[in-house]
């Protein structure tokens, strides 16, 4: 009898025992960073929905809020503000790329040096060095080199060889001296797309606060292009030609540098 009473007392004690509650683990630094990034991504997408139908967005991103948000986040990692990002990053066949002038700006902002030594229709010579370094690195892009890669048959190489040589030299030099500053965005859009982008935009209507704060409007249904409209071929320099329409916002006669190159400062 006493054994039965002892057994019942033990069972009652187990049944009434409160479960052990362990404190929740403190969030790690990585978790906090991920949560902050997720919040930033959500805000970027909300803004992208409002910007997607405006003329401030380049043709390659227009009507694509997801791509716009991704571009804004990528630009943030490079130190670019959202509106500056939309003028600096293109999505070309699913690959984000910086325009040549934007890549130079990113590198120079971090204290690295880039100088244009020589720029003609025949060749472009540039040099650069890392911050606090005494060693200069120099790159040369000329017409024979472009010819070996089969670039001279492309439309913009025929129209603006000087600007295309500058873009190619920019990409190679920036990767050489400061690839860590590019965060994986190592190619200039001129290399991938084969076009030259104007650095002076055409006048546009000012963007109002109401446009940014209004609910996102659905993207308009694109109208078919007129049958007689001329099309151009847009290809990546490293791939076979594909059908495409050239971005109308690309300035025909733009260049990244003045006509007369200034000699290096010799710093």
LOTOR-400398 format. One line per 10 residues: their letters; for each residue x, y, z of N, C-alpha, C. Coordinates in pm, 1 decimal, padded with zeros to 6 digits. Layout:
N
A) X/Y/Z/X/Y/Z/X/Y/Z  ...
***
This chain:
267
XXXXXXXXXX) 00082.7/-00121.3/00000.0/00000.0/00000.0/00000.0/00085.3/00125.1/00000.0  00186.9/00122.6/00084.2/00276.7/00239.8/00090.0/00350.5/00260.1/-00040.5  00382.2/00146.7/-00109.2/00450.7/00158.4/-00237.9/00359.7/00223.9/-00342.5  00229.0/00189.7/-00339.1/00134.4/00248.1/-00434.8/00119.0/00398.1/-00409.3  00113.6/00437.0/-00281.1/00100.3/00579.3/-00248.4/00223.1/00655.8/-00295.3  00341.4/00598.4/-00276.2/00465.8/00664.4/-00318.8/00469.7/00679.3/-00469.9  00421.7/00574.4/-00540.3/00421.5/00580.1/-00687.7/00328.8/00688.7/-00737.4  00203.7/00697.3/-00675.7/00110.2/00801.5/-00716.9/00165.4/00940.9/-00688.7  00234.1/00957.1/-00574.9/00292.9/01087.6/-00542.1/00398.4/01128.0/-00644.8  00479.5/01031.4/-00691.0/00582.3/01061.6/-00791.9/00517.8/01101.0/-00925.1
XXXXXXXXXX) 00408.9/01029.7/-00962.6/00340.5/01061.8/-01089.3/00276.3/01199.3/-01083.2  00214.4/01231.0/-00967.1/00154.8/01364.0/-00952.1/00260.5/01474.0/-00956.8  00375.7/01447.4/-00899.1/00483.5/01547.3/-00900.0/00532.8/01574.0/-01041.8  00544.1/01465.0/-01121.1/00588.1/01481.5/-01260.9/00484.0/01556.0/-01341.0  00354.9/01524.8/-01317.4/00247.4/01587.5/-01394.2/00235.5/01736.4/-01365.8  00260.4/01772.7/-01239.1/00245.0/01914.0/-01201.3/00372.2/01994.7/-01216.1  00482.7/01929.0/-01255.1/00610.7/02001.0/-01267.7/00605.6/02095.9/-01387.5  00645.2/02221.7/-01367.4/00645.6/02320.7/-01474.8/00760.0/02291.6/-01572.2  00732.3/02299.5/-01701.6/00841.0/02275.2/-01799.0/00947.1/02384.4/-01790.2  01069.2/02344.0/-01816.2/01180.7/02439.7/-01816.0/01171.1/02528.2/-01940.3
XXXXXXXXXX) 01171.5/02659.5/-01921.0/01167.2/02753.4/-02033.3/01301.8/02821.0/-02045.7  01366.0/02797.1/-02159.0/01497.1/02856.5/-02184.8/01479.4/02992.6/-02251.2  01560.4/03088.9/-02215.9/01550.1/03220.4/-02280.2/01582.1/03210.9/-02428.3  01511.8/03289.6/-02507.9/01536.4/03290.4/-02652.5/01677.3/03341.5/-02681.0  01746.0/03278.7/-02774.0/01882.8/03323.8/-02803.7/01883.7/03467.1/-02855.1  01982.7/03540.0/-02814.3/01995.5/03678.7/-02858.3/02026.8/03681.7/-03007.0  01967.0/03774.9/-03082.4/01996.4/03782.1/-03226.1/02143.6/03812.0/-03250.9  02199.4/03743.6/-03348.6/02339.8/03763.3/-03381.8/02357.4/03886.4/-03469.4  02481.3/03924.8/-03486.8/02509.7/04040.6/-03572.6/02464.4/04015.6/-03715.6  02481.7/03889.9/-03760.8/02439.2/03856.3/-03896.2/02288.0/03863.1/-03911.9
XXXXXXXXXX) 02215.3/03818.8/-03808.2/02069.1/03824.6/-03813.0/02020.3/03968.6/-03817.9  02078.9/04052.0/-03734.5/02040.4/04193.8/-03733.7/02066.2/04258.3/-03869.6  02180.8/04224.8/-03930.3/02214.2/04281.6/-04061.4/02115.5/04234.3/-04166.9  02076.2/04106.4/-04160.0/01982.6/04053.2/-04257.8/01845.3/04117.7/-04243.2  01801.7/04138.8/-04119.3/01672.6/04202.9/-04096.4/01673.9/04346.7/-04147.1  01784.6/04416.4/-04123.8/01795.4/04553.9/-04172.6/01793.2/04556.6/-04324.7  01860.8/04459.2/-04388.2/01863.9/04454.2/-04535.0/01724.4/04423.3/-04588.6  01651.3/04331.7/-04523.2/01515.6/04297.9/-04568.3/01424.0/04418.8/-04560.2  01439.1/04498.5/-04455.0/01358.3/04620.1/-04443.0/01394.5/04719.5/-04552.9  01523.4/04731.5/-04580.8/01567.6/04821.4/-04686.8/01515.9/04774.7/-04822.5
XXXXXXXXXX) 01516.4/04642.7/-04844.7/01467.6/04587.8/-04971.1/01318.6/04615.2/-04988.2  01241.6/04602.8/-04879.5/01098.4/04629.4/-04886.2/01071.3/04775.6/-04921.2  01145.5/04867.1/-04861.1/01128.6/05008.8/-04890.8/01170.2/05039.0/-05035.0  01278.3/04975.1/-05080.2/01324.1/04996.2/-05218.0/01219.2/04950.1/-05318.3  01152.9/04838.3/-05289.8/01051.5/04787.7/-05382.2/00929.6/04879.2/-05384.6  00889.3/04930.2/-05268.7/00776.0/05023.0/-05265.1/00805.6/05146.8/-05349.6  00926.6/05199.0/-05338.2/00963.9/05315.4/-05417.5/00975.1/05279.3/-05565.9  01026.4/05160.4/-05594.4/01042.9/05117.5/-05733.4/00909.4/05107.7/-05805.4  00804.6/05066.3/-05736.0/00672.6/05058.1/-05797.6/00623.9/05194.5/-05843.9  00659.0/05299.4/-05770.3/00617.2/05434.3/-05808.3/00705.6/05491.7/-05919.0
XXXXXXXXXX) 00830.7/05451.0/-05921.7/00923.8/05504.7/-06021.8/00917.6/05430.2/-06154.8  00864.1/05308.8/-06153.2/00873.2/05221.1/-06271.0/00810.1/05280.3/-06396.1  00710.3/05368.7/-06380.5/00639.6/05422.7/-06496.6/00683.6/05564.6/-06529.9  00788.9/05613.5/-06465.5/00835.3/05750.0/-06491.7/00948.5/05748.7/-06593.6  00971.7/05863.5/-06653.2/01079.7/05875.2/-06751.8/01216.6/05886.8/-06686.7  01222.0/05892.4/-06553.5/01350.7/05896.6/-06484.5/01418.9/05760.1/-06486.1  01343.5/05656.0/-06516.1/01398.4/05521.7/-06518.5/01448.5/05491.2/-06659.4  01569.7/05438.8/-06676.1/01618.5/05406.6/-06810.5/01533.0/05299.8/-06877.0  01539.6/05293.2/-07007.2/01454.6/05203.3/-07084.7/01470.6/05057.7/-07042.1  01592.0/05017.7/-07006.0/01615.9/04878.1/-06969.5/01548.1/04838.8/-06839.0
XXXXXXXXXX) 01505.3/04937.9/-06757.9/01441.2/04909.8/-06629.1/01294.8/04951.3/-06624.3  01247.6/05025.1/-06722.0/01114.4/05082.3/-06715.8/01007.2/04972.7/-06709.7  00914.2/04988.5/-06614.8/00807.2/04891.2/-06597.8/00849.6/04764.5/-06527.0  00968.4/04764.5/-06464.1/01020.3/04645.1/-06396.2/01057.8/04681.2/-06252.5  00959.6/04692.0/-06162.4/00990.6/04734.8/-06025.5/01087.6/04643.2/-05953.1  01081.6/04513.3/-05981.0/01175.1/04421.7/-05917.0/01319.1/04452.3/-05953.9  01343.5/04474.9/-06083.8/01479.0/04508.2/-06129.1/01522.5/04644.2/-06076.4  01429.3/04739.1/-06070.2/01462.3/04871.9/-06017.9/01503.7/04862.1/-05871.9  01427.2/04786.0/-05793.1/01460.9/04769.2/-05651.9/01598.2/04704.2/-05635.6  01626.1/04602.7/-05717.8/01756.8/04536.6/-05710.6/01869.0/04632.6/-05747.4
XXXXXXXXXX) 01844.1/04717.5/-05847.3/01945.8/04815.9/-05886.8/01969.6/04916.1/-05774.8  01863.1/04960.3/-05708.6/01877.2/05055.4/-05598.7/01958.5/04994.0/-05484.6  01931.7/04867.2/-05452.6/02006.2/04800.2/-05346.6/02153.2/04781.8/-05384.9  02177.4/04745.2/-05510.7/02315.9/04729.4/-05556.9/02388.9/04862.8/-05555.5  02321.1/04968.9/-05597.6/02382.7/05101.0/-05595.0/02413.1/05147.0/-05454.4  02327.0/05110.6/-05358.5/02350.5/05147.2/-05219.4/02480.4/05086.8/-05167.9  02509.1/04963.3/-05208.1/02633.5/04898.7/-05166.7/02755.5/04967.4/-05226.6  02736.0/05036.7/-05337.6/02845.5/05109.8/-05401.3/02854.3/05254.4/-05353.3  02762.1/05294.8/-05264.9/02762.6/05431.3/-05214.9/02683.9/05528.3/-05299.7  02595.6/05477.4/-05387.5/02516.3/05562.9/-05474.6/02376.0/05580.2/-05418.2
XXXXXXXXXX) 02322.0/05700.5/-05425.4/02184.6/05724.8/-05384.8/02089.6/05673.1/-05493.4  01961.0/05650.8/-05458.4/01868.8/05586.9/-05553.9/01860.2/05655.0/-05689.8  01841.9/05787.9/-05693.5/01827.3/05853.7/-05823.4/01957.5/05851.4/-05901.8  02071.0/05859.7/-05832.2/02200.5/05848.2/-05900.2/02218.4/05707.4/-05955.7  02168.5/05608.7/-05882.8/02177.6/05469.9/-05928.5/02105.4/05450.9/-06060.8  01985.9/05509.2/-06073.2/01906.7/05491.2/-06194.5/01974.2/05553.6/-06316.6  02066.3/05646.5/-06295.2/02142.0/05705.7/-06405.2/02277.1/05636.9/-06425.9  02307.8/05539.1/-06341.4/02442.2/05481.3/-06342.7/02445.8/05331.9/-06370.7  02334.8/05261.5/-06348.0/02333.4/05116.1/-06360.9/02234.5/05074.4/-06468.6  02275.7/04983.8/-06555.0/02188.3/04923.9/-06655.4/02178.9/04774.6/-06628.7
XXXXXXXXXX) 02064.3/04715.5/-06660.6/02047.3/04570.0/-06656.1/02051.7/04521.1/-06799.8  02157.0/04451.6/-06835.3/02177.1/04408.0/-06973.1/02174.6/04255.8/-06977.1  02070.1/04201.3/-07038.2/02051.2/04056.5/-07046.9/02062.0/03993.1/-06909.0  02001.3/04058.2/-06810.2/01997.9/04005.7/-06674.4/02120.7/04034.3/-06591.9  02218.5/04106.2/-06648.2/02342.8/04135.2/-06576.6/02350.6/04283.3/-06543.3  02363.5/04320.6/-06414.0/02378.3/04462.4/-06380.1/02517.7/04511.0/-06414.5  02526.2/04631.2/-06468.2/02655.6/04686.8/-06507.6/02654.4/04837.8/-06486.3  02767.7/04891.8/-06446.0/02784.3/05034.9/-06427.7/02821.3/05100.4/-06559.7  02772.3/05221.0/-06582.1/02819.5/05298.4/-06695.4/02961.8/05346.5/-06666.1  03038.5/05372.6/-06771.0/03180.8/05400.6/-06754.6/03205.9/05519.2/-06661.9
XXXXXXXXXX) 03131.7/05628.7/-06680.0/03155.2/05745.7/-06596.1/03120.5/05715.9/-06450.7  03019.9/05629.7/-06425.2/02981.9/05594.4/-06289.4/03087.9/05505.9/-06224.6  03147.0/05415.6/-06300.5/03251.3/05330.3/-06245.4/03372.5/05412.9/-06203.6  03409.5/05509.8/-06285.1/03521.1/05596.5/-06246.1/03487.5/05672.8/-06118.2  03360.9/05718.9/-06107.8/03320.8/05794.9/-05989.8/03328.4/05708.8/-05863.9  03285.6/05583.5/-05872.6/03290.6/05493.4/-05757.1/03434.2/05472.7/-05712.1  03523.5/05451.4/-05808.1/03664.3/05427.0/-05775.8/03728.5/05552.0/-05716.3  03705.1/05667.1/-05777.8/03767.3/05790.4/-05730.8/03713.2/05832.5/-05594.6  03584.7/05804.4/-05567.3/03526.2/05841.0/-05438.7/03597.3/05768.9/-05323.9  03647.9/05650.4/-05350.7/03717.5/05574.4/-05246.9/03864.6/05611.3/-05236.0
XXXXXXXXXX) 03906.6/05711.9/-05309.8/04043.1/05761.1/-05295.2/04143.5/05705.9/-05393.8  04099.6/05618.6/-05484.9/04190.4/05567.7/-05587.4/04201.1/05671.4/-05699.8  04309.1/05665.8/-05773.4/04335.0/05767.6/-05876.5/04326.4/05707.7/-06015.8  04264.5/05782.9/-06107.1/04254.3/05744.2/-06248.1/04287.7/05866.2/-06333.1  04371.5/05848.1/-06430.1/04408.8/05957.9/-06519.7/04397.9/05913.4/-06665.1  04347.9/06002.2/-06748.3/04344.5/05980.9/-06892.7/04472.3/06039.7/-06950.7  04556.6/05953.9/-07002.3/04686.1/05998.3/-07054.8/04674.9/06039.9/-07200.4  04601.8/05959.2/-07278.8/04588.7/05988.0/-07422.6/04456.1/05932.0/-07472.0  04385.9/06008.3/-07554.8/04258.8/05961.6/-07609.2/04240.6/06015.6/-07749.4  04237.1/05924.7/-07847.9/04213.6/05959.7/-07987.7/04118.1/05856.8/-08046.7
XXXXXXXXXX) 04088.3/05872.8/-08174.8/04005.7/05773.6/-08243.3/04081.1/05643.2/-08266.2  04210.8/05643.4/-08244.3/04292.4/05525.7/-08270.0/04329.5/05450.0/-08143.3  04343.0/05520.9/-08030.6/04382.8/05452.3/-07908.6/04347.7/05534.3/-07784.7  04341.8/05465.2/-07671.4/04317.9/05529.8/-07541.9/04415.8/05470.1/-07441.9  04488.2/05558.3/-07376.4/04583.6/05515.7/-07274.3/04540.6/05577.2/-07140.9  04519.1/05493.1/-07040.7/04480.5/05538.9/-06908.0/04572.2/05475.6/-06804.6  04587.8/05546.0/-06692.2/04665.3/05488.7/-06583.1/04595.0/05516.9/-06450.3  04623.9/05434.2/-06351.2/04561.2/05451.5/-06221.1/04643.4/05384.4/-06113.4  04614.2/05419.4/-05989.0/04681.1/05356.6/-05875.8/04588.0/05357.1/-05755.5  04608.3/05256.6/-05669.6/04527.4/05245.4/-05549.8/04562.5/05356.5/-05450.2
XXXXXXXXXX) 04469.3/05382.7/-05363.9/04489.5/05482.0/-05259.1/04612.0/05445.1/-05176.0  04696.9/05543.6/-05150.1/04818.8/05528.7/-05070.1/04924.1/05441.3/-05136.4  04908.6/05414.5/-05265.8/05008.9/05336.0/-05337.9/05093.9/05428.3/-05425.2  05218.5/05391.7/-05445.4/05307.2/05469.8/-05530.7/05319.7/05411.0/-05670.5  05264.8/05293.3/-05691.0/05278.9/05223.3/-05818.7/05159.5/05251.5/-05909.2  05187.1/05300.5/-06029.9/05083.0/05326.5/-06129.3/05066.7/05204.4/-06218.7  04942.0/05172.6/-06251.6/04910.1/05068.7/-06348.8/04855.7/05137.6/-06474.4  04899.1/05092.5/-06591.3/04858.2/05156.3/-06716.2/04794.6/05053.8/-06808.7  04689.0/05094.8/-06878.1/04624.6/05008.5/-06976.5/04615.9/05083.5/-07109.2  04620.0/05008.7/-07217.6/04611.1/05065.7/-07351.6/04506.9/04988.7/-07430.2
XXXXXXXXXX) 04411.1/05062.8/-07484.5/04314.0/05004.5/-07577.0/04326.9/05076.9/-07709.7  04350.5/05000.7/-07816.1/04365.0/05062.3/-07947.6/04280.3/04987.2/-08050.2  04274.2/05042.7/-08168.7/04191.3/04985.1/-08274.7/04236.0/04844.2/-08313.2  04365.7/04815.7/-08325.7/04405.3/04677.3/-08357.0/04356.1/04577.0/-08252.2  04358.0/04615.3/-08124.8/04309.9/04524.8/-08019.8/04159.9/04502.0/-08034.6  04085.0/04608.1/-08060.9/03940.7/04594.6/-08081.2/03910.2/04510.4/-08204.5  03993.0/04523.8/-08307.7/03971.8/04447.2/-08431.2/03992.2/04298.3/-08406.5  04091.5/04263.7/-08324.8/04116.3/04122.8/-08294.7/03998.1/04058.8/-08221.7  03923.1/04139.5/-08146.8/03807.4/04089.3/-08073.7/03678.0/04098.2/-08154.7  03687.8/04145.6/-08278.0/03570.7/04153.7/-08364.2/03473.9/04263.6/-08325.7
XXXXXXXXXX) 03523.5/04372.9/-08265.6/03435.7/04479.5/-08218.6/03408.2/04586.6/-08323.5  03492.0/04597.8/-08422.5/03483.0/04710.3/-08515.4/03363.7/04701.7/-08609.5  03298.3/04588.3/-08615.4/03180.0/04577.1/-08700.2/03055.2/04633.4/-08632.3  03064.2/04661.8/-08504.2/02948.9/04712.5/-08429.4/02926.6/04860.0/-08459.9  02800.3/04900.5/-08455.0/02760.4/05033.7/-08497.4/02832.4/05143.7/-08420.6  02834.4/05134.8/-08287.5/02894.5/05241.1/-08207.8/03046.5/05247.2/-08221.9  03109.8/05135.2/-08251.1/03254.2/05137.9/-08277.6/03283.9/05210.7/-08408.1  03190.1/05205.2/-08501.9/03208.0/05279.9/-08626.4/03182.1/05428.7/-08604.6  03079.9/05462.9/-08522.7/03041.5/05602.3/-08504.0/03127.9/05674.6/-08400.5  03159.7/05607.0/-08289.5/03229.4/05672.9/-08179.2/03343.3/05585.8/-08126.4
XXXXXXXXXX) 03442.5/05559.9/-08205.6/03553.0/05473.8/-08159.2/03626.1/05532.1/-08039.5  03637.5/05664.9/-08034.5/03708.1/05727.9/-07923.1/03638.9/05700.5/-07790.6  03506.9/05719.1/-07785.7/03431.6/05696.5/-07662.9/03431.8/05548.7/-07624.2  03422.9/05458.4/-07721.5/03422.6/05316.4/-07691.0/03557.7/05269.8/-07639.3  03665.9/05327.8/-07689.8/03798.9/05295.1/-07638.6/03814.1/05341.2/-07493.5  03759.7/05459.4/-07461.9/03764.4/05510.2/-07324.6/03686.2/05417.8/-07231.1  03568.7/05373.2/-07273.9/03487.0/05285.3/-07190.7/03558.7/05153.6/-07164.2  03617.9/05096.6/-07267.6/03690.5/04970.2/-07251.7/03810.4/04987.3/-07157.9  03884.9/05095.4/-07174.9/04000.7/05120.2/-07088.8/03956.7/05142.9/-06944.4  03844.6/05211.7/-06925.8/03791.9/05236.4/-06791.5/03764.0/05105.9/-06719.5
XXXXXXXXXX) 03690.0/05015.3/-06784.3/03655.7/04888.9/-06721.0/03778.0/04807.6/-06684.5  03873.5/04797.9/-06775.6/03992.4/04717.6/-06749.0/04076.2/04777.8/-06636.9  04093.2/04909.5/-06637.0/04176.2/04973.6/-06535.6/04112.3/04964.4/-06396.4  03982.3/04987.8/-06387.5/03914.6/04981.5/-06257.4/03920.9/04841.3/-06199.0  03904.0/04739.8/-06282.7/03916.5/04602.4/-06233.7/04058.2/04573.4/-06188.0  04154.4/04635.4/-06252.0/04294.6/04608.6/-06221.7/04336.8/04668.5/-06088.5  04295.8/04791.9/-06060.8/04346.1/04860.3/-05941.6/04251.4/04852.4/-05822.0  04122.7/04827.9/-05842.8/04028.3/04833.8/-05730.5/03905.6/04746.9/-05754.4  03927.1/04621.0/-05785.5/03812.9/04532.8/-05809.2/03729.0/04515.5/-05683.2  03790.4/04530.5/-05565.1/03715.8/04514.3/-05440.7/03613.1/04625.0/-05420.9
XXXXXXXXXX) 03631.3/04739.2/-05486.7/03538.0/04851.3/-05471.8/03413.9/04834.8/-05558.0  03413.8/04738.2/-05649.3/03303.9/04724.8/-05744.4/03197.6/04626.2/-05698.5  03222.5/04549.5/-05593.6/03124.5/04458.1/-05535.9/03062.0/04366.6/-05641.8  03145.5/04307.9/-05723.2/03096.9/04213.0/-05822.7/03041.1/04275.4/-05949.3  03029.1/04407.1/-05955.1/02978.7/04473.7/-06075.0/03099.9/04521.9/-06155.4  03166.7/04427.4/-06216.7/03300.5/04453.6/-06268.4/03304.4/04505.9/-06411.1  03192.0/04504.1/-06483.2/03193.9/04544.3/-06623.7/03112.4/04670.9/-06644.1  03162.1/04756.4/-06731.2/03086.4/04875.3/-06766.5/02981.4/04834.8/-06869.5  02869.5/04903.9/-06869.4/02759.1/04865.0/-06957.5/02797.6/04879.4/-07103.5  02888.7/04971.3/-07133.6/02933.6/04986.8/-07272.7/03004.2/04862.0/-07322.5
XXXXXXXXXX) 03070.6/04788.6/-07231.9/03135.6/04664.0/-07271.2/03032.1/04556.5/-07305.7  02926.3/04548.2/-07227.1/02826.2/04442.4/-07246.7/02727.5/04476.2/-07356.9  02687.2/04604.2/-07361.9/02582.1/04644.3/-07453.8/02634.9/04693.5/-07587.2  02756.1/04749.0/-07586.0/02813.3/04798.8/-07709.3/02762.2/04934.3/-07751.2  02702.5/05012.4/-07659.2/02657.0/05146.9/-07691.6/02721.9/05246.7/-07597.6  02718.3/05372.8/-07636.1/02772.8/05480.6/-07554.6/02656.8/05558.3/-07494.9  02660.3/05580.5/-07364.7/02553.0/05651.6/-07297.5/02590.3/05797.7/-07278.4  02493.6/05887.9/-07307.0/02515.9/06029.2/-07285.6/02520.9/06062.0/-07137.2  02610.3/06150.8/-07097.8/02621.0/06189.9/-06957.6/02536.4/06312.1/-06928.8  02485.4/06379.5/-07033.5/02398.5/06496.2/-07014.3/02259.1/06455.4/-07058.6
XXXXXXXXXX) 02169.9/06440.6/-06964.1/02035.0/06393.7/-06995.6/01954.1/06504.2/-07062.0  01855.5/06464.6/-07140.7/01764.8/06559.8/-07201.1/01674.5/06619.5/-07094.1  01627.9/06743.5/-07108.2/01540.9/06804.4/-07006.0/01414.4/06722.4/-06986.4  01375.6/06706.0/-06859.0/01256.5/06630.4/-06826.6/01175.5/06706.2/-06723.2  01048.4/06672.6/-06714.3/00961.3/06737.7/-06616.3/01007.0/06701.7/-06475.7  01000.3/06795.0/-06380.8/01042.7/06764.6/-06243.9/00954.2/06658.6/-06181.2  01015.8/06575.1/-06096.6/00942.2/06469.8/-06028.1/00880.4/06528.0/-05902.4  00747.6/06521.2/-05888.2/00679.3/06583.3/-05775.6/00672.6/06488.1/-05657.3  00653.1/06546.0/-05537.8/00636.2/06466.1/-05417.1/00510.6/06380.4/-05428.4  00405.6/06436.0/-05491.1/00281.8/06361.1/-05506.2/00302.6/06234.2/-05587.6
XXXXXXXXXX) 00390.5/06241.9/-05686.7/00415.7/06124.5/-05770.2/00482.8/06013.8/-05691.2  00567.3/06051.7/-05593.4/00638.4/05952.6/-05514.6/00552.4/05892.9/-05404.9  00456.2/05969.1/-05354.8/00375.5/05922.7/-05242.2/00241.9/05863.0/-05285.0  00205.4/05878.4/-05410.5/00076.8/05825.2/-05458.5/00083.8/05673.6/-05468.3  -00031.0/05605.4/-05458.7/-00031.7/05458.7/-05476.2/00023.2/05420.5/-05612.2  00089.3/05305.7/-05614.5/00149.7/05260.7/-05739.9/00042.8/05234.8/-05844.7  00065.0/05288.6/-05962.6/-00029.7/05268.3/-06072.7/00014.5/05150.1/-06155.9  -00080.4/05073.7/-06213.4/-00040.6/04959.9/-06296.8/00032.6/05006.8/-06421.3  00130.2/04927.8/-06461.9/00207.6/04963.9/-06579.5/00118.6/04965.2/-06702.7  00130.6/05068.4/-06787.7/00046.7/05074.7/-06907.3/00080.8/04964.9/-07006.0
XXXXXXXXXX) -00018.0/04923.8/-07082.0/00004.9/04820.9/-07183.9/00084.7/04880.1/-07298.6  00202.8/04822.0/-07328.7/00285.5/04879.0/-07435.5/00216.3/04871.5/-07570.6  00227.1/04979.7/-07646.7/00168.9/04982.2/-07779.2/00266.3/04923.9/-07879.4  00215.8/04855.3/-07981.2/00307.5/04798.3/-08081.1/00379.9/04907.8/-08156.6  00504.8/04882.4/-08187.0/00584.9/04980.3/-08259.2/00535.0/04992.8/-08402.5  00541.0/05114.6/-08459.6/00501.2/05131.4/-08600.2/00582.2/05040.2/-08690.9  00516.3/04991.8/-08795.1/00581.8/04895.3/-08883.2/00702.0/04954.6/-08952.7  00698.2/05086.8/-08979.2/00806.3/05147.7/-09056.4/00921.1/05193.3/-08968.9  00911.6/05174.3/-08836.6/01016.5/05224.3/-08747.9/01143.9/05143.7/-08766.0  01252.7/05213.5/-08779.9/01381.4/05146.8/-08799.7/01428.9/05086.7/-08669.5
XXXXXXXXXX) 01490.6/04969.8/-08676.8/01547.0/04905.2/-08558.2/01696.9/04891.8/-08574.8  01763.0/04875.0/-08462.1/01908.1/04859.9/-08460.3/01943.2/04732.7/-08386.7  02057.1/04683.0/-08412.7/02101.6/04561.4/-08346.2/02183.6/04597.7/-08224.0  02149.4/04539.4/-08107.9/02221.8/04560.3/-07983.1/02283.2/04428.1/-07943.2  02413.1/04423.2/-07930.9/02480.4/04298.4/-07896.5/02579.8/04322.2/-07785.7  02606.5/04216.2/-07711.2/02716.9/04221.6/-07616.8/02845.8/04199.2/-07692.2  02952.7/04264.2/-07647.0/03080.0/04252.0/-07716.2/03135.6/04110.2/-07709.1  03092.5/04032.9/-07607.4/03150.1/03901.0/-07589.8/03056.4/03788.7/-07633.5  02948.2/03819.6/-07703.9/02854.5/03718.5/-07748.4/02817.1/03740.4/-07894.3  02753.9/03636.9/-07950.4/02705.4/03648.8/-08088.1/02592.7/03749.8/-08094.2
XXXXXXXXXX) 02570.0/03812.7/-08209.1/02464.0/03913.5/-08220.3/02328.4/03855.3/-08188.5  02242.6/03940.5/-08122.7/02103.4/03904.9/-08096.6/02016.3/04020.1/-08140.2  01890.3/03989.7/-08164.1/01799.0/04095.5/-08205.7/01764.5/04183.2/-08088.4  01752.7/04315.1/-08112.6/01716.1/04405.6/-08004.5/01701.6/04544.8/-08059.3  01646.9/04633.8/-07978.4/01630.3/04773.5/-08016.7/01720.5/04858.8/-07931.8  01793.6/04945.0/-07994.9/01888.6/05029.0/-07924.0/01815.2/05127.8/-07835.3  01865.5/05151.0/-07714.2/01806.1/05244.2/-07618.2/01805.0/05384.6/-07676.3  01687.6/05440.5/-07693.5/01675.2/05572.7/-07753.9/01735.3/05681.8/-07667.7  01758.6/05653.1/-07537.2/01814.4/05755.8/-07449.3/01965.8/05768.6/-07463.7  02027.1/05671.4/-07531.0/02171.8/05681.8/-07549.5/02201.6/05797.1/-07644.3
XXXXXXXXXX) 02285.5/05889.1/-07601.4/02315.1/06007.5/-07682.0/02407.2/05968.7/-07796.2  02372.3/06012.1/-07916.8/02449.6/05973.0/-08033.9/02590.7/06028.2/-08031.9  02605.6/06150.7/-07988.4/02736.8/06216.3/-08000.4/02800.6/06241.0/-07865.7  02767.6/06162.5/-07764.0/02824.1/06188.3/-07632.2/02962.3/06126.2/-07620.8  03043.0/06183.8/-07535.0/03172.9/06127.0/-07502.1/03192.4/06136.4/-07352.6  03278.5/06049.3/-07299.9/03303.6/06049.5/-07156.7/03407.3/06153.1/-07115.4  03486.5/06200.8/-07212.3/03596.4/06291.3/-07180.2/03597.3/06406.9/-07280.2  03660.4/06517.9/-07246.1/03674.5/06629.1/-07341.2/03753.3/06585.6/-07462.8  03739.0/06664.1/-07568.7/03808.1/06629.6/-07692.6/03959.0/06628.8/-07674.5  04009.4/06720.8/-07597.2/04153.5/06731.5/-07576.3/04188.1/06676.7/-07441.3
XXXXXXX) 04261.7/06567.2/-07436.2/04296.4/06506.6/-07308.8/04405.5/06587.1/-07241.6  04394.3/06608.6/-07112.8/04496.7/06675.1/-07036.1/04601.9/06574.8/-06995.4  04726.2/06609.8/-06998.0/04831.3/06516.9/-06955.1/04815.9/06481.9/-06809.1  04868.6/06369.2/-06766.9/04859.6/06324.2/-06628.1/04924.3/06422.4/-06532.9  04869.2/06426.6/-06412.9/04919.4/06521.6/-06314.2/05052.8/06478.2/-06256.6  05083.5/06342.1/-06279.3/05211.8/06296.2/-06229.0/05215.3/06283.4/-06079.5  05099.1/06267.1/-06013.3/05094.4/06253.9/-05868.8/05164.2/06127.8/-05825.6
***
